[in-house]
Amino acid sequence: MLSFRKFLGNSYYKIRVIITFGVVTIILVVIMSRVGYVFIKDLYLNQLGEQVSIVTKMISSHLDKKYLEFFNVGIPTKSADDYFLEQFYKNSDAKFISEIFIFDEELKIVIHSDPMKTRGETEPKLFLNQKEIYDLNVTDAVTSLPFKGDDGNWYLWGFCRLNNKYWLAVRESAVRFEKVESFSTLFWFIGSGGILLTILVSFFVAKKITQPIDSLVEFSGEIGKGNFKVHAPQKMKGEFDILTKSMNNMKLSLAENHREREKILAQIAHEIRNPLGGIELLANLVKENLSSQKITVSQNGSLKEELPDELESIQQFEKNKDYLNKILKEINILKSLITSYLGYSRPVPSNPSWIILPELLNEVKDIFRERLNKKDIHLSIASDLNIIYFDEDHLRQILVNLFANSLESLRANGIITVKSYKKLNQWIISVGDNGPGIAENDLQRVFDPFFTTKKNGTGLGLAISKKLCLENNAELHVQNNAEKGATFTLVKNIVQQTDTISNRRSV
């Protein structure tokens, strides 16, 4: 079900292609199936009707019409009855011709091959073909539509006019018509199979038609994320090839503009950092100069009463020292912000290698050991993944940023949970906590540069982590936990590399 929803997604044209192609083909299949059945049925009925008509005429031609005169007189004779019964017997066939009888203009039986039928009895089925019977000329014949007898078998009536007053009726078996009727079911099965095949083919055709669009959508999405290393879709044809080349040129232009912007901003950051360094140096020199001033104090640490000027000097010194500390603190904040920005704007290109993940996790844990103990935070590491192919410095910085983010969101006695494992063709590392979580409105913004909800945060830690993941062809996601807290998940597709570690250890 998920695959089906994923296949359809928001693809308006994909659905339109499937529906249009499917409906048109289904209509054609149903029409062709029905037309085929009706054609075969009509063809068989025409052949069968002609056959019954010929047989009825043939039997009529064998009858001596002079014996009909006995019926006109109204006095039935045994010789006339015997004659017609003998003729009926000669022309009867248990397999095909089951009934033969003569009836008059009132549609009453005059003589019947079945001895159970009484002279003068009305045959109800004749009324269904009354018009056709009366319209017949002498020696002409007509057939009825197929009907089911009391025994459940199919039959046809053949009628031939013997003279102005009497008609011959022949009931012939139409067993093959039952096979024709079975064709109806067969054609419906064929139609259903055609409909199913149509649906499958329509999905295939829709996928083939919209696949280039999906590839271009994915390509543009990666460009929108700032991943300018993504390759343009290959093997495009016609208009899609032109569009692909245009989008690739757009990607190259955006990448160049991005590099130029980062270069300019990095230069500005450097230009700002240089004066800051000078201000910091001068502030430290002034602070050292103040500290070197000698103030006479008594042996017990109190000022002498006869030195009021010295007391005022000490107070002024403490005030100046406080100002200098604030200046230095603000300078350090600015330097930290500039350093973070430079790290974001110009990250070191990835140099991936096989990393023993448990060792790296323990290394990061040692970095935060003092802070974890100070806040009494419990750190749980469940590392089912032994090695991963990643840039080690990048992965260390990502983990440090994620650990720091969780640690800052937790109060005393909080829990940080780290998990690593392999799922299908992906390596997965997750860092979660049981803190307050992230506001729903902020979930989509946490990776934006300079976005932060912390009082002293730079808003670049998670943005840098996201960018370092992109440098390593990995993804970084965030979601709130079902109960409380949030979890950041790093996902990287598994790669096969020839390496000493990979040969020794199982991924």
SETOR-894481 format. One record per residue (C-alpha): residue number from 1; residue in one letter; y, x, z. Coordinates in Angstrom, 2 decimals. Layout:
residues N
BASE_seq_type_c2_c1_c3
BASE_NUM_a_Y_X_Z
...
//
This chain:
residues 507
BASE_seq_type_c2_c1_c3
BASE_1_m_0.00_0.00_0.00
BASE_2_l_2.38_2.84_0.83
BASE_3_s_1.55_4.56_-2.46
BASE_4_f_2.26_1.34_-4.33
BASE_5_r_5.65_0.93_-2.59
BASE_6_k_6.42_4.55_-3.27
BASE_7_f_5.50_4.12_-6.93
BASE_8_l_7.79_1.13_-7.33
BASE_9_g_10.55_2.25_-4.97
BASE_10_n_13.92_1.07_-6.30
BASE_11_s_12.93_1.59_-9.93
BASE_12_y_14.57_-1.37_-11.64
BASE_13_y_13.60_-0.34_-15.16
BASE_14_k_10.08_0.60_-14.15
BASE_15_i_9.51_-2.93_-12.81
BASE_16_r_11.17_-4.45_-15.89
BASE_17_v_8.90_-2.47_-18.22
BASE_18_i_5.79_-3.46_-16.27
BASE_19_i_6.74_-7.16_-16.18
BASE_20_t_7.89_-7.38_-19.82
BASE_21_f_5.00_-5.41_-21.27
BASE_22_g_2.51_-7.16_-19.01
BASE_23_v_3.72_-10.73_-19.68
BASE_24_v_3.92_-10.28_-23.46
BASE_25_t_0.48_-8.69_-23.66
BASE_26_i_-1.07_-11.26_-21.31
BASE_27_i_0.30_-14.09_-23.47
BASE_28_l_-1.08_-12.43_-26.59
BASE_29_v_-4.48_-11.87_-24.98
BASE_30_v_-4.69_-15.48_-23.77
BASE_31_i_-3.60_-16.86_-27.16
BASE_32_m_-6.00_-14.64_-29.10
BASE_33_s_-8.86_-15.51_-26.75
BASE_34_r_-8.17_-19.23_-27.09
BASE_35_v_-7.66_-19.07_-30.86
BASE_36_g_-10.89_-17.10_-31.21
BASE_37_y_-12.82_-19.67_-29.22
BASE_38_v_-11.32_-22.66_-31.07
BASE_39_f_-11.97_-21.00_-34.45
BASE_40_i_-15.64_-20.35_-33.68
BASE_41_k_-16.05_-23.83_-32.21
BASE_42_d_-14.49_-25.56_-35.26
BASE_43_l_-16.49_-23.40_-37.64
BASE_44_y_-19.74_-24.31_-35.94
BASE_45_l_-18.85_-28.01_-35.74
BASE_46_n_-18.03_-28.11_-39.45
BASE_47_q_-21.32_-26.46_-40.32
BASE_48_l_-23.25_-28.69_-37.93
BASE_49_g_-21.45_-31.82_-39.20
BASE_50_e_-22.26_-30.96_-42.78
BASE_51_q_-25.86_-30.31_-41.82
BASE_52_v_-26.21_-33.65_-39.98
BASE_53_s_-24.47_-35.46_-42.83
BASE_54_i_-26.88_-33.94_-45.38
BASE_55_v_-29.91_-34.78_-43.24
BASE_56_t_-28.67_-38.36_-42.75
BASE_57_k_-28.12_-38.82_-46.50
BASE_58_m_-31.51_-37.29_-47.25
BASE_59_i_-33.29_-39.69_-44.88
BASE_60_s_-31.26_-42.57_-46.35
BASE_61_s_-32.31_-41.63_-49.89
BASE_62_h_-35.98_-41.74_-48.90
BASE_63_l_-35.71_-45.33_-47.67
BASE_64_d_-36.64_-48.16_-50.01
BASE_65_k_-33.69_-50.53_-49.77
BASE_66_k_-35.72_-53.60_-50.80
BASE_67_y_-37.24_-53.76_-47.33
BASE_68_l_-33.75_-54.40_-46.01
BASE_69_e_-33.85_-57.79_-47.66
BASE_70_f_-36.39_-58.91_-45.08
BASE_71_f_-33.77_-58.32_-42.42
BASE_72_n_-31.28_-60.42_-44.43
BASE_73_v_-33.60_-63.37_-44.32
BASE_74_g_-33.70_-63.02_-40.58
BASE_75_i_-37.48_-63.17_-40.45
BASE_76_p_-38.78_-59.75_-39.42
BASE_77_t_-42.14_-58.90_-40.93
BASE_78_k_-44.70_-56.45_-39.70
BASE_79_s_-44.89_-54.79_-43.11
BASE_80_a_-41.14_-54.04_-43.11
BASE_81_d_-41.28_-52.76_-39.55
BASE_82_d_-44.28_-50.59_-40.32
BASE_83_y_-42.58_-49.17_-43.40
BASE_84_f_-39.40_-48.14_-41.61
BASE_85_l_-41.27_-46.83_-38.57
BASE_86_e_-43.44_-44.72_-40.87
BASE_87_q_-40.34_-43.32_-42.58
BASE_88_f_-38.72_-42.66_-39.23
BASE_89_y_-41.86_-40.86_-38.08
BASE_90_k_-41.97_-38.70_-41.21
BASE_91_n_-38.36_-37.61_-40.81
BASE_92_s_-38.35_-37.25_-37.04
BASE_93_d_-38.46_-33.80_-35.51
BASE_94_a_-38.96_-33.42_-31.78
BASE_95_k_-36.85_-30.26_-31.83
BASE_96_f_-33.86_-31.52_-33.85
BASE_97_i_-33.97_-35.22_-34.80
BASE_98_s_-34.68_-37.29_-31.72
BASE_99_e_-33.60_-40.83_-32.75
BASE_100_i_-33.40_-42.79_-36.02
BASE_101_f_-32.48_-46.41_-36.26
BASE_102_i_-30.87_-49.03_-38.49
BASE_103_f_-28.06_-51.25_-37.21
BASE_104_d_-26.04_-54.09_-38.67
BASE_105_e_-22.34_-54.85_-38.97
BASE_106_e_-22.29_-56.16_-35.38
BASE_107_l_-23.51_-52.74_-34.27
BASE_108_k_-26.80_-54.23_-33.12
BASE_109_i_-30.09_-52.43_-33.55
BASE_110_v_-32.28_-53.82_-36.33
BASE_111_i_-35.16_-51.36_-35.99
BASE_112_h_-35.43_-48.18_-33.85
BASE_113_s_-37.77_-45.19_-33.83
BASE_114_d_-38.02_-45.56_-30.07
BASE_115_p_-40.28_-48.54_-29.28
BASE_116_m_-38.42_-49.00_-25.98
BASE_117_k_-35.32_-50.09_-27.90
BASE_118_t_-35.20_-53.83_-28.54
BASE_119_r_-34.15_-55.49_-31.80
BASE_120_g_-30.73_-57.05_-31.39
BASE_121_e_-29.75_-54.61_-28.63
BASE_122_t_-26.27_-53.17_-28.90
BASE_123_e_-25.91_-49.38_-28.90
BASE_124_p_-22.72_-48.64_-26.86
BASE_125_k_-22.16_-45.20_-28.39
BASE_126_l_-21.59_-46.81_-31.78
BASE_127_f_-18.33_-48.33_-30.59
BASE_128_l_-16.84_-44.87_-30.20
BASE_129_n_-17.22_-44.34_-33.95
BASE_130_q_-16.67_-47.94_-35.03
BASE_131_k_-13.77_-47.23_-37.39
BASE_132_e_-15.52_-44.36_-39.15
BASE_133_i_-18.65_-46.50_-39.56
BASE_134_y_-16.85_-49.46_-41.15
BASE_135_d_-14.79_-47.20_-43.45
BASE_136_l_-17.91_-45.71_-45.06
BASE_137_n_-18.81_-46.52_-48.63
BASE_138_v_-22.41_-47.16_-49.59
BASE_139_t_-24.49_-43.90_-49.55
BASE_140_d_-21.63_-42.07_-47.83
BASE_141_a_-22.21_-40.38_-44.48
BASE_142_v_-20.09_-39.33_-41.49
BASE_143_t_-20.78_-37.53_-38.23
BASE_144_s_-19.54_-38.05_-34.69
BASE_145_l_-18.18_-35.49_-32.27
BASE_146_p_-20.71_-33.67_-30.07
BASE_147_f_-21.69_-35.53_-26.92
BASE_148_k_-23.99_-35.01_-23.97
BASE_149_g_-27.02_-37.25_-23.74
BASE_150_d_-28.57_-38.69_-20.60
BASE_151_d_-30.84_-35.62_-20.50
BASE_152_g_-27.82_-33.30_-20.32
BASE_153_n_-28.31_-31.88_-23.83
BASE_154_w_-25.76_-31.89_-26.65
BASE_155_y_-26.21_-34.23_-29.70
BASE_156_l_-24.43_-35.40_-32.84
BASE_157_w_-24.66_-38.81_-34.54
BASE_158_g_-24.95_-39.02_-38.29
BASE_159_f_-24.16_-42.39_-39.94
BASE_160_c_-24.90_-43.41_-43.53
BASE_161_r_-24.14_-46.80_-45.09
BASE_162_l_-27.28_-48.27_-46.69
BASE_163_n_-25.62_-51.37_-48.16
BASE_164_n_-22.87_-53.79_-47.31
BASE_165_k_-24.60_-54.97_-44.16
BASE_166_y_-26.75_-52.15_-42.77
BASE_167_w_-26.24_-48.55_-41.67
BASE_168_l_-28.60_-45.74_-40.81
BASE_169_a_-28.01_-43.72_-37.61
BASE_170_v_-29.58_-40.35_-36.96
BASE_171_r_-29.18_-38.49_-33.66
BASE_172_e_-29.60_-34.76_-34.17
BASE_173_s_-29.75_-32.08_-31.48
BASE_174_a_-26.79_-29.74_-31.12
BASE_175_v_-28.32_-27.19_-28.78
BASE_176_r_-26.36_-24.36_-30.36
BASE_177_f_-23.15_-26.12_-29.40
BASE_178_e_-23.98_-25.33_-25.78
BASE_179_k_-23.92_-21.65_-26.72
BASE_180_v_-20.55_-22.19_-28.37
BASE_181_e_-19.29_-23.79_-25.17
BASE_182_s_-20.52_-20.74_-23.26
BASE_183_f_-18.23_-18.73_-25.54
BASE_184_s_-15.34_-20.37_-23.72
BASE_185_t_-16.39_-18.65_-20.49
BASE_186_l_-17.00_-15.44_-22.40
BASE_187_f_-13.55_-15.57_-23.95
BASE_188_w_-11.98_-16.24_-20.55
BASE_189_f_-13.79_-13.19_-19.21
BASE_190_i_-12.56_-11.18_-22.17
BASE_191_g_-9.06_-12.52_-21.58
BASE_192_s_-9.22_-11.66_-17.86
BASE_193_g_-10.44_-8.18_-18.70
BASE_194_g_-7.63_-7.85_-21.21
BASE_195_i_-5.10_-8.98_-18.60
BASE_196_l_-6.42_-6.46_-16.06
BASE_197_l_-6.38_-3.72_-18.68
BASE_198_t_-2.87_-4.76_-19.66
BASE_199_i_-1.65_-4.45_-16.07
BASE_200_l_-3.19_-1.00_-15.73
BASE_201_v_-1.81_0.13_-19.10
BASE_202_s_1.63_-1.31_-18.25
BASE_203_f_1.68_0.74_-15.04
BASE_204_f_0.68_3.83_-17.03
BASE_205_v_3.27_3.17_-19.76
BASE_206_a_5.99_2.43_-17.19
BASE_207_k_5.17_5.63_-15.36
BASE_208_k_5.30_7.63_-18.58
BASE_209_i_8.62_6.07_-19.56
BASE_210_t_10.27_6.45_-16.16
BASE_211_q_8.70_9.79_-15.20
BASE_212_p_11.50_11.80_-16.86
BASE_213_i_14.04_9.63_-15.03
BASE_214_d_12.28_10.22_-11.72
BASE_215_s_12.24_13.98_-12.39
BASE_216_l_15.96_13.95_-13.17
BASE_217_v_16.69_11.86_-10.06
BASE_218_e_14.78_14.36_-7.92
BASE_219_f_16.57_17.25_-9.67
BASE_220_s_20.00_15.71_-9.06
BASE_221_g_19.04_14.95_-5.45
BASE_222_e_18.27_18.62_-4.81
BASE_223_i_21.59_19.61_-6.37
BASE_224_g_23.31_17.08_-4.13
BASE_225_k_21.69_18.74_-1.11
BASE_226_g_23.20_22.06_-2.19
BASE_227_n_19.89_23.53_-3.37
BASE_228_f_21.12_25.37_-6.45
BASE_229_k_17.86_27.32_-6.75
BASE_230_v_15.95_24.25_-7.92
BASE_231_h_14.62_24.48_-11.46
BASE_232_a_15.42_21.85_-14.09
BASE_233_p_12.52_19.59_-15.22
BASE_234_q_10.54_21.03_-18.10
BASE_235_k_9.06_19.51_-21.29
BASE_236_m_11.77_16.88_-21.72
BASE_237_k_12.12_15.21_-25.09
BASE_238_g_15.00_13.70_-27.06
BASE_239_e_17.87_12.25_-25.07
BASE_240_f_16.26_13.29_-21.78
BASE_241_d_16.24_16.91_-22.94
BASE_242_i_19.98_16.70_-23.69
BASE_243_l_20.62_15.11_-20.29
BASE_244_t_18.50_17.76_-18.55
BASE_245_k_20.46_20.58_-20.18
BASE_246_s_23.76_18.93_-19.21
BASE_247_m_22.62_18.54_-15.60
BASE_248_n_21.41_22.14_-15.51
BASE_249_n_24.80_23.33_-16.78
BASE_250_m_26.43_21.19_-14.11
BASE_251_k_24.19_22.81_-11.50
BASE_252_l_25.17_26.29_-12.68
BASE_253_s_28.87_25.37_-12.59
BASE_254_l_28.58_23.88_-9.12
BASE_255_a_26.67_26.93_-7.90
BASE_256_e_29.35_29.24_-9.28
BASE_257_n_32.14_27.15_-7.72
BASE_258_h_30.22_27.07_-4.45
BASE_259_r_29.87_30.86_-4.46
BASE_260_e_33.55_31.33_-5.27
BASE_261_r_34.57_28.93_-2.50
BASE_262_e_32.32_30.62_0.04
BASE_263_k_33.60_34.00_-1.05
BASE_264_i_37.25_32.92_-0.61
BASE_265_l_36.60_31.24_2.73
BASE_266_a_34.61_34.25_3.95
BASE_267_q_37.52_36.50_2.96
BASE_268_i_39.90_34.22_4.87
BASE_269_a_37.59_34.36_7.87
BASE_270_h_37.60_38.15_7.70
BASE_271_e_41.38_38.20_7.44
BASE_272_i_41.60_35.99_10.53
BASE_273_r_39.05_38.01_12.47
BASE_274_n_40.86_41.32_11.94
BASE_275_p_44.10_40.19_13.70
BASE_276_l_41.99_38.57_16.40
BASE_277_g_40.34_41.93_16.99
BASE_278_g_43.75_43.54_17.40
BASE_279_i_44.94_40.79_19.78
BASE_280_e_41.76_41.16_21.82
BASE_281_l_42.22_44.93_22.02
BASE_282_l_45.85_44.65_23.15
BASE_283_a_44.98_41.95_25.71
BASE_284_n_42.27_44.19_27.17
BASE_285_l_44.69_47.15_27.34
BASE_286_v_47.26_45.03_29.18
BASE_287_k_44.56_43.83_31.56
BASE_288_e_43.44_47.41_32.26
BASE_289_n_47.05_48.47_32.79
BASE_290_l_47.57_45.71_35.38
BASE_291_s_44.37_46.64_37.15
BASE_292_s_45.49_50.26_37.43
BASE_293_q_48.61_49.37_39.46
BASE_294_k_48.32_50.38_43.10
BASE_295_i_49.23_47.83_45.78
BASE_296_t_49.49_49.09_49.31
BASE_297_v_47.34_47.08_51.66
BASE_298_s_46.40_47.44_55.29
BASE_299_q_43.04_48.75_56.36
BASE_300_n_41.73_45.23_57.02
BASE_301_g_42.76_44.13_53.54
BASE_302_s_45.95_42.28_54.54
BASE_303_l_49.39_43.16_53.21
BASE_304_k_51.83_44.95_55.43
BASE_305_e_54.58_42.73_56.73
BASE_306_e_57.28_45.22_55.75
BASE_307_l_56.29_45.03_52.01
BASE_308_p_57.33_41.56_50.75
BASE_309_d_58.00_42.94_47.25
BASE_310_e_54.42_44.13_47.02
BASE_311_l_53.18_40.60_47.91
BASE_312_e_55.20_39.15_45.06
BASE_313_s_53.85_41.83_42.71
BASE_314_i_50.24_40.93_43.60
BASE_315_q_50.84_37.25_42.98
BASE_316_q_52.42_38.04_39.62
BASE_317_f_49.49_40.31_38.81
BASE_318_e_46.94_37.58_39.56
BASE_319_k_48.87_35.12_37.40
BASE_320_n_49.11_37.55_34.48
BASE_321_k_45.43_38.40_34.83
BASE_322_d_44.53_34.69_34.67
BASE_323_y_46.61_34.31_31.50
BASE_324_l_44.92_37.29_29.93
BASE_325_n_41.45_35.92_30.78
BASE_326_k_42.30_32.65_29.09
BASE_327_i_43.59_34.51_26.02
BASE_328_l_40.40_36.57_25.84
BASE_329_k_38.25_33.47_26.29
BASE_330_e_39.99_31.68_23.40
BASE_331_i_39.70_34.82_21.26
BASE_332_n_35.94_34.97_21.94
BASE_333_i_35.58_31.29_21.00
BASE_334_l_37.43_31.90_17.73
BASE_335_k_35.35_35.01_16.99
BASE_336_s_32.14_33.10_17.70
BASE_337_l_33.26_30.28_15.40
BASE_338_i_34.16_32.71_12.63
BASE_339_t_30.85_34.57_13.03
BASE_340_s_28.95_31.28_12.84
BASE_341_y_30.88_30.20_9.79
BASE_342_l_30.24_33.52_8.03
BASE_343_g_26.55_33.10_8.83
BASE_344_y_26.64_29.64_7.29
BASE_345_s_28.71_30.48_4.23
BASE_346_r_26.78_33.60_3.32
BASE_347_p_23.24_33.47_4.71
BASE_348_v_21.02_36.47_4.08
BASE_349_p_18.65_35.75_1.13
BASE_350_s_15.12_35.06_2.32
BASE_351_n_12.54_37.82_2.34
BASE_352_p_9.38_35.89_3.27
BASE_353_s_6.28_37.47_4.74
BASE_354_w_3.30_36.37_6.79
BASE_355_i_4.36_35.75_10.40
BASE_356_i_2.09_35.42_13.41
BASE_357_l_3.65_32.23_14.71
BASE_358_p_2.41_32.23_18.37
BASE_359_e_3.97_35.68_18.88
BASE_360_l_7.31_34.52_17.44
BASE_361_l_7.29_31.39_19.62
BASE_362_n_6.65_33.49_22.74
BASE_363_e_9.49_35.79_21.71
BASE_364_v_11.90_32.84_21.44
BASE_365_k_10.60_31.53_24.76
BASE_366_d_11.49_34.85_26.42
BASE_367_i_15.03_34.57_25.05
BASE_368_f_15.49_31.24_26.88
BASE_369_r_13.38_32.01_29.95
BASE_370_e_16.34_32.46_32.29
BASE_371_r_18.09_29.28_31.11
BASE_372_l_14.83_27.31_31.26
BASE_373_n_14.25_28.41_34.86
BASE_374_k_17.86_27.77_35.83
BASE_375_k_17.69_24.12_34.67
BASE_376_d_14.02_23.76_35.69
BASE_377_i_13.03_22.78_32.12
BASE_378_h_9.33_22.64_31.27
BASE_379_l_8.45_24.14_27.86
BASE_380_s_5.16_23.03_26.28
BASE_381_i_3.90_24.98_23.22
BASE_382_a_0.85_23.71_21.28
BASE_383_s_0.43_26.09_18.35
BASE_384_d_-2.51_25.15_16.14
BASE_385_l_-0.92_27.07_13.29
BASE_386_n_-1.72_30.78_13.46
BASE_387_i_0.38_32.19_10.61
BASE_388_i_3.11_30.95_8.29
BASE_389_y_4.78_32.40_5.20
BASE_390_f_8.51_32.54_6.01
BASE_391_d_11.41_34.91_6.44
BASE_392_e_10.93_36.10_10.04
BASE_393_d_14.61_36.50_10.88
BASE_394_h_15.41_33.12_9.41
BASE_395_l_12.60_31.37_11.27
BASE_396_r_13.62_33.06_14.53
BASE_397_q_17.21_31.90_14.12
BASE_398_i_16.07_28.36_13.25
BASE_399_l_13.85_28.17_16.33
BASE_400_v_16.60_29.61_18.55
BASE_401_n_19.05_26.99_17.27
BASE_402_l_16.55_24.15_17.81
BASE_403_f_15.60_25.41_21.30
BASE_404_a_19.27_25.72_22.22
BASE_405_n_20.03_22.26_20.90
BASE_406_s_17.23_20.68_22.96
BASE_407_l_18.10_22.72_26.05
BASE_408_e_21.75_21.64_25.95
BASE_409_s_20.79_17.97_25.67
BASE_410_l_18.48_18.04_28.70
BASE_411_r_19.21_17.69_32.37
BASE_412_a_17.15_19.22_35.17
BASE_413_n_13.36_18.66_35.02
BASE_414_g_13.46_17.90_31.30
BASE_415_i_10.65_18.69_28.83
BASE_416_i_10.74_20.54_25.50
BASE_417_t_7.64_20.16_23.35
BASE_418_v_6.83_22.54_20.49
BASE_419_k_3.98_21.79_18.09
BASE_420_s_2.75_23.60_15.00
BASE_421_y_-0.07_22.51_12.73
BASE_422_k_-1.25_22.17_9.14
BASE_423_k_-1.33_18.75_7.48
BASE_424_l_-2.76_18.43_3.98
BASE_425_n_-0.84_21.05_1.98
BASE_426_q_2.02_21.57_4.44
BASE_427_w_2.88_23.72_7.43
BASE_428_i_4.69_21.78_10.12
BASE_429_i_6.65_22.97_13.18
BASE_430_s_8.29_20.40_15.46
BASE_431_v_10.63_20.87_18.42
BASE_432_g_11.19_17.76_20.51
BASE_433_d_12.62_16.83_23.89
BASE_434_n_12.83_13.85_26.24
BASE_435_g_16.60_13.89_26.44
BASE_436_p_19.01_11.06_25.56
BASE_437_g_18.29_11.31_21.83
BASE_438_i_20.81_11.05_19.00
BASE_439_a_23.01_8.04_18.27
BASE_440_e_21.79_6.18_15.18
BASE_441_n_25.16_6.63_13.48
BASE_442_d_24.92_10.40_14.00
BASE_443_l_21.35_10.92_12.71
BASE_444_q_22.55_11.36_9.13
BASE_445_r_25.40_13.70_10.14
BASE_446_v_23.77_16.19_12.53
BASE_447_f_23.23_18.70_9.71
BASE_448_d_26.81_18.45_8.42
BASE_449_p_28.90_21.60_8.99
BASE_450_f_31.28_21.39_11.98
BASE_451_f_29.85_18.07_13.15
BASE_452_t_29.14_18.21_16.87
BASE_453_t_29.14_15.92_19.90
BASE_454_k_29.26_18.86_22.35
BASE_455_k_32.50_19.82_24.06
BASE_456_n_32.27_23.52_23.21
BASE_457_g_29.96_23.31_20.17
BASE_458_t_30.84_24.80_16.79
BASE_459_g_28.82_22.25_14.81
BASE_460_l_27.20_24.99_12.73
BASE_461_g_23.89_25.65_14.48
BASE_462_l_21.92_22.84_12.85
BASE_463_a_23.81_23.23_9.56
BASE_464_i_22.79_26.91_9.45
BASE_465_s_19.20_25.98_10.31
BASE_466_k_19.13_23.46_7.46
BASE_467_k_20.51_26.02_5.05
BASE_468_l_18.05_28.70_6.12
BASE_469_c_15.23_26.21_5.54
BASE_470_l_16.50_25.64_2.01
BASE_471_e_16.58_29.42_1.48
BASE_472_n_12.84_29.40_2.29
BASE_473_n_11.99_26.29_0.22
BASE_474_a_11.40_24.30_3.39
BASE_475_e_12.86_21.07_4.77
BASE_476_l_14.28_20.18_8.18
BASE_477_h_14.24_16.57_9.40
BASE_478_v_15.28_14.82_12.61
BASE_479_q_14.29_11.52_14.17
BASE_480_n_14.52_9.85_17.54
BASE_481_n_11.29_9.54_19.49
BASE_482_a_9.78_6.14_20.17
BASE_483_e_10.44_6.36_23.91
BASE_484_k_13.28_8.84_24.49
BASE_485_g_14.62_12.07_23.09
BASE_486_a_14.63_13.45_19.55
BASE_487_t_12.39_15.69_17.46
BASE_488_f_13.35_18.18_14.75
BASE_489_t_10.57_18.87_12.22
BASE_490_l_10.34_21.85_9.86
BASE_491_v_8.10_21.20_6.83
BASE_492_k_7.07_23.83_4.31
BASE_493_n_4.56_23.56_1.49
BASE_494_i_1.59_25.90_1.82
BASE_495_v_1.66_28.87_-0.54
BASE_496_q_-1.17_31.19_-1.48
BASE_497_q_-0.24_34.85_-1.18
BASE_498_t_-2.31_38.01_-1.34
BASE_499_d_-1.60_39.72_1.95
BASE_500_t_-3.46_41.74_4.54
BASE_501_i_-2.87_39.12_7.21
BASE_502_s_-3.88_36.26_4.96
BASE_503_n_-7.12_38.03_4.15
BASE_504_r_-7.89_38.63_7.84
BASE_505_r_-6.83_35.30_9.25
BASE_506_s_-7.53_31.72_8.25
BASE_507_v_-4.52_29.56_7.59
//
